[in-house]
C-alpha cells in the first residue's frame, strides 16, 4: 500500500525526480572525454560493449588468438570503428605485442555491431609459454569527428555464436615440449 505522501502529486514528482537522478548517475561517464581528448570513456550501462578471446589455438604452429568484440550503435548516423590489440604478460605486467588497423564496421539502424581479428604468433621456444589477452579500442564517429570512444580488455562469458562458441579472458600460447635429450 502506498504511503500517504506518495499519493500526493508533489511527493510523487519529488520521488520520481530522485529515482531519475539515481538512474542518470548510474549511466554517467566514468572519466572526462571529448571528441579529440584522446581519453577513453566507458558508460556503465554498456552491456553491449565487450571484447573476448574467441579463438585460442595454443598448440598449433603458428599459434593463433582470435579476439571478437561488440559495440552498441548510438544512432544510425554514426560510423562504428574498432582496433584490436594483442598483449602478453611478463613479470606481472601486460605488454603490447601486435595490433590491427582501425576496422570500420559501417553505420546503420543496428542495435550493435560485432567484428573480430586473428593474431598469429611465432611459436615460443621449447617448453615455454606466454599468457595472452586482447584489448579493443572503440570509436564512434559522426561527420568525420570522434564523438565517443572506449576500450575493453578481453573477458569471458560473451555470446560468440556459431557452432564453436568459445569466450575467454586469456589464451596461453605454448612452445613445443622439451626434448628428453636436451
Order of alpha helices (4+ residues) and beta strands (2+ residues): alpha-alpha-beta-beta-beta-beta-beta-beta-beta-beta-beta
